[in-house]
Amino acid sequence: MANFSKSNVPQFSVDVYQNEYLPEGGREVNAIVTVTATGGGTVGSAVSAPQLYAPGQGPSAGVAIMVDCSGSMDYPATKMRNARDATAAAIDTLRDGVHFAVIGGTHVAKEVYPGGDRLAVASATTRDQARQALRKLSAGGGTAIGTWLRLAESLLSSADVAIRHGILLTDGRNEHESATDLKASLDHCAGRFTCDARGVGTDWEVKEVTGIASALLGTADIVADPAGLAADFTRMMETAMGKEVADVALRLWTPLGTSIKYVKQVAPTVEELTDRRVEAGPRAGDYPTGSWGDESRDYHVCVEVPSAGIGQEMLAARVSLVVPQPDGTNAPNPGAQGLVRAVWTDDMTASTSINPQVAHYTGQAELARAIQQGLDLRKAGDFDGATAKLGRAVQLASVSGNADTAKLLAKVVDVVDATTGTVRLKAKVAEADEMTLETRSTKTVRVKK
């Protein structure tokens, strides 16, 4: 298990935001659950991760870096060099004592360092050895990402560590295995390690890369210019080194007659969790949230309750956080619980008022859908449908203050009026701009408190 000082273990808190009032006959209860971890790592801070802890105080962790070495990585030749430099930068960011490996990915997966079906332990010596091994990386062969992921899982499972994380870089489509094979590999790896995925250049498939990150509870992004890889890999590794506890689950208990309609993460990105439920005893289910450092995330929980009369009230759901314990068991965190309530009223003002947090994140989820649908319609040649969807996205981004997404949309459409969502499709759009918008479409902004 993790080897860290108690002061560095994050403390979790849960806050529930909702309008608990329902009209007579109302059955749907919506709530935004904010989960915050404090006192652990420093995810998102500017402090370099290796400086966060005294020797031996950080959590035990294993990291596998998967580098695309297919033939297309030689076009242009700088792409492979940038990938080597980025991997070296990530290795330099490893904290002493962290287990790690580098995998070269083509139509097969090969151990680049350290070899021998094992992980190395980060030190000045092993970092230098890894950098030397990277010099041998060359491009040639096809692409079968599932084989890379399975080798990463095998290597990460060989070490007794608390945090297991992967970083995956690809520049092309997964052409040398079927979608079914990739899904089988993702199903095999889900819950065993988290993984950040990056597409470099513009010849890869957005839905493949985002699908990998989604299945393995990591982040996805585009690095259109290979020269930006080193900075991106360094940030990813710093974030990974700031994680303090893995396999945290959001547990929902509901009373008899009540059911969960859906659960989704809505900040910092939209991520559907409903189908990932694992039963956890009578009327309780766990939804995986991955690894945590010092950070805060928001979840939208929708519960269907039995119909009741005016003046009645009930507990619709109890929300808790399940955190791995030092003895290897999982247990609800006593300080991290919240209640979702339902109260039936004939006060129309109370029952029709939408909670600001719920309204905001409902809009952010619609924004992500509108972008994805609009881009799909544009690719299919339905320009009227694409204009309508992307116009709605511009409107939602404007209303919610999602300035980053608004800027990305403005590279794909000419905005006539953001307030009404009136736009025109641009005649020419750079492929990198369209792929950036699609890849980052699920990124949200926090609700203004």
N, C-alpha and C positions, 0 to 999 in steps of 0.2 A: 504494500500500500504506500501512499504518499509519505514522503519523509520531509516534514516541514514543521516549523515552530507554530505553536497554537495561535500566536498573535497574527499569523499570516493567513489563517483560515477565514474565508469570507463569511460574514453574517448576512443572512437573507431576511428580507422583509416583503410583505405582500400588502398592497393597497387595492381596494376594489372601488371602481367608479361606475355608478349606474343610476337610472331612474327606476326605483323599485315599484312605482305605482302603475297598476294595470286597470283598464276599464272592466266592467262586468263582462265575464266571458273571455277576457284576454288570457292568452296562454304562453306567449313568447317573452322571455326575459333576456335582456342583453346586458352584458357588463364588460368593462375593460379592466383587466387585472394587470397591475404594474408590479413586476418582480425586480427587486433591487438587491445587488450583492455589494457589500462594502467591507473594507478591511483586509482584502486579499491581495490580488495582483493589481496591476495598474493598466488594464486594457484601455487603449486610447490615449495614454499619456505619452509625453515626449521623452520620458526617461528610457534609456536603453535597457532592455530586459536583463542582460547579464549583470547589471549593476543593482538590480532590485533586492538581491538576497545575499546574505553572508554565505560562504561555502557550506553546502549541506542543508541549507534551510529552505531552498525552493522545493516545490513538489516534484516527485519523480515523474519523468516524462519521456516519451519516445516520439520521434519525428521521422517520417519517411518522405523524402523529396523525390518525386517522379518527374523526370525530364524527357520530353518528347525528343527522340533521336531518329525519327523517320526521315526519309529522303528529302521531303519538302523543307526540312529545317536548314538545308543548304541554299535555299533560294529566298532572299539573298544570303550570301555566306556569313554576313554579320549576325544573322539570327542565331546561329549555333554558338557563336562567340558570346553574344549577349546572354544566352541561356546559361552558358558556363559561368560567366561573371556573376549573374544573378544568383546561381546556386552557391557559388563561393561566398557571396555577401550574406546569404541566409545562414550558411554554416558559421560564418564569423559572429553571427548574432546569437548562436546557441549558448545557453548557460552551461558552465562547467558541470559535468555529471549527467547531462541529458543524453539519453541513448539516441542514436541517429543512424540513418542509412541513406544512400543515394541509389536510385533505380533509373536505368536507361530504358526507355520505352519505345518499342517498334511494334511489329506484329507478334513479338514475344517480349517478355520482361527480363532484363538482365541486372544482376547486382553489380553496381559500379564500385561501391565502397560500403562496408569493409569487405564484403564477400563472406563465404562460408556459412550462409543461412543464419546470420546473426546481425546484431546491431553493434556499432562502436559506441564508446562512451566519450562524450565531448571533453577535450582538453587541448592545450596548445599543440601537443604532438599529433593527436588524431585530426584536429582541424587542418593542420598542415598536410598530413597524409591524404586527407580527402581532397584538398585543393590540387594536389599532385595528380590524383586519380582522375579528376575532372578534365585534365588536359588530354586524356585519351578519348574523350567523348567525340564521336563523329557521326555524321548523318548518313542513313542508309536503311532501307526497309520500309515496311508498312506501318499501320496503326491499329492496334487492338488494345484499347484502354482497359478493358476488363482484366486482362492478364497483368497489367501494371498494378491495378488495385488489389488483386488477389495476392501478389507477391508482397505488397506493402502490408496487407493484413497479416500474412504469415510471419513477416519479420517483426512487426510491432507486437504480435502475440507472444513472441519468444522472450520478451522481457517482462519482468514483474514491475510494471510502472502504473501510476494512477492516471496519467494523461496520455492518450494516444492520438496523434495528429498526422495528417498527410497534407502535402502541398503538391498539386498536380499542374503541370504546364503542357499544353498541346497547341499545335499550330494548324491542325487539319482535321478532317472528318474521320470518324471511326470506321474506316472502310474495310477493315480486315477481320471483322467479327459482326455477327448479327445484332440487331437491337435486343433480341431475346437473350443473347449471351451476355451483353452488357448489363441488362436488368438483373440477370441471375447473379452476376458478380456484385452489383450494388446491394441486392438483397442479402448476399452472403456477408458483405462488409458492414451493413447498417448496424449501428449499435456497438461495433467493435472499435471503430475509430472515426474521428471527424476529419473532414477534408475540405480545404480551400482549393478551388479550381480556377485556372486562368487560361484564357485564349489569347495567343499572341498573333499579331497580324490580322488578316480579315478572311482567311480561307477555312476557318473552322465553323462548326455548327453551334449557334447560340443555345438551342434547346438541349443539345448534348451536354455542354459545359454547365449550364445552369441546373440541368437535371442531376448531374453528378453531385454538385454542391448541395442541392436540396436534399437528396437522398441521404447524404452523409453529414447533414447539419452544419455545413460550412458556408463560406462566401464564394461568390462567383464574380468575375470582372473581366474586362477586356484590357489588354495592353496593346493598343494599335501600333505603337512604335516600339520595336524591340529594345531601343535604347532606354526605355523606362522600366525594363524588367528588374534591374538591380534594386532600385528604390522600392518597387512594389514587393519584391521578395523580402526585403529587409523589414518593411512594415508588417507583412504577414507573419514573419517569424517573431518579431517583437510582440505581436498580439498573442501568438501561440505561447510564448514564454510567460505571458502575463496570466494565463489561465491557472486557476488554483484547484478546481474540483471538476471532475468529469461525471457524466451519466446522471445529471440532475433531471428530475421528472416533475412535471406539474400534475398533481393528483386532484381529481374531481370526484367528490362523493355526492350522490343525489338521493333524495328520499324515494320511497316507493311511489310509483306512478309518474315519476319525473324522468325525463331523458335528455341527453346531450344532443343538440342538433348539430353544432359544430364547434371546433376549437381551432383558432389560427393565431400564429404570431403576427402582430401588425406593426411592430417597431423593434429593431431598426429596419427590418424588411418584412414583407408579407410572405408568410410560409404556412401552408395548410398542414394541420396536425391531426385532423379528425380521424383519418384512417390509420393513424399510427398508435391508436390506443392499445394499451396492454392491460388486461383485467388485473385488478389488485384487491380482490376480496369482494364481499357482497356490495353491489351498487357503487363500486369505486373503480376508477380507471386511471392509469398513468399515461401521460403524454410526454415524449422525450424532448428535452431542450438542449442537450449537448453539454459542452464545457463552459465554465464561467470563471471570470476574473472579477475585477471591480467594474461593474456595468449595470445597466438597467434595461429591461425589455418589457414590452407591452403585449398582452394577449387578449383577443376578443373571444369571449365565451357566450354562446347562445344556448339557452336551456328552455325546454318545453315543459310546462307545468300543467297539472290538472286544472280544469276550469273551477272557479270558486265564486262565492257571492260577495256582495259589497261588505266591506268591514273585515273580511278574513285576511289573514296573512300567513306566510309559510317561509321556511328556509328552502330556497330553490336549489342551492348547491353550496357545498363547503369546499373551499380551495386551499390546498396545502402544497408544500414543496417537499419532495423526497430527495434526501441528500445521502450519498454513500458515507458510511461510518468507518472509523479506523479499524473496527473488527471485521470489516468486509460485508456487513449487512447494510440494508437500506432502511431508513426510517424517516417519518415526517419530521421536518424541522419545526420544533415547538414555537419558535418565534415568527414563523412565516405561515400564517393562516389568514384567510379572509372569508367572509360570508356573502353570498348572493341571495337577496331577499325578493319576495313577491308580496305586494299589498294591493288588494282590490279596493277601488274607490269610485265614487260617482262624481268626483271633482274632475271635470273635463280638462281643466288647465293642468292639473297634476299628471293625469294619465296620458296626455298627449305631448307632454314636454319631452324632448329628446336630450339625453345627457350629452354635454359638449364633447366628452371624450369618445363616446360611442359614435356620435355624428361624424366627428373628425376622421376616425379610423375606418368607418364605413365608406367615407369618401376616398380615403387613400387606397383601400382595396379595390374600389371601382376604378380609380385612376390606373392602377396596375393592369386590370383587365382590359380597360379601354385602349391602352397603348398596345398591348399584345394583340388584341383583336384587330386594331387599326393597321398594324404592320403586316399581319397575316393577310388582311383584305387587300392591302396595297400590292403585296407580292402576287396575289391571285388575280390582279387586274381589276378588282372592284374598287374603282377610284372614288365613287360616290360614297360607298360604305366606309372606305378608309377615311375620307374627309370627315364624315359624321363622327366616327369613333375618335379620331385624333383631335377633332375640335372639342369634343366632350372632355378629352384628357387635358387639353390646354385650359379649359374652364375650371376643371377640378384642381389642377396644379396652381392656378391663380388664386382661387378661393382659399385653399389650404396653406398658401405660402410656401409651397414646395418649389423654391427658386431653382434648385439644381435640375430638377426634372423639366421645369419650364424652359431652361436654357437648352437642354437636349432636344426638346420638342421643336424649338425654334430653328433647329438645323434641318428638320424634316418637313416642316410646314411654314408658310408665311402667315403670321398671326395678324388678322385684320382687327379683331376685337376679342381680347382674352376674356372679358366679362361674360360675353354671350357665347364664346366658343366658336366664333366665326373665323375660319382658316381656309387657306388654299394649299393644296399639295405642291411642294416644290417640284419643278420639272426635272432637276438633277439633284441627287442626294449622294454624298460621299458614302461609300459602303461602310467605312469605319464609323461614321456618325449614326447611321441606321442601326448598326450592330451595338453601338454603345447605348443607344436609347433602349433597345430590346433587352440587353443584358442588365441594365440598371433600372428597369421599369418597376421592380418590386421594392426599391428603396423608398422609405417613407420619411416624413419629418414628424417629430414629436408634437403632440398637441400643445398649444400655448396655454400654460396654466394661468 
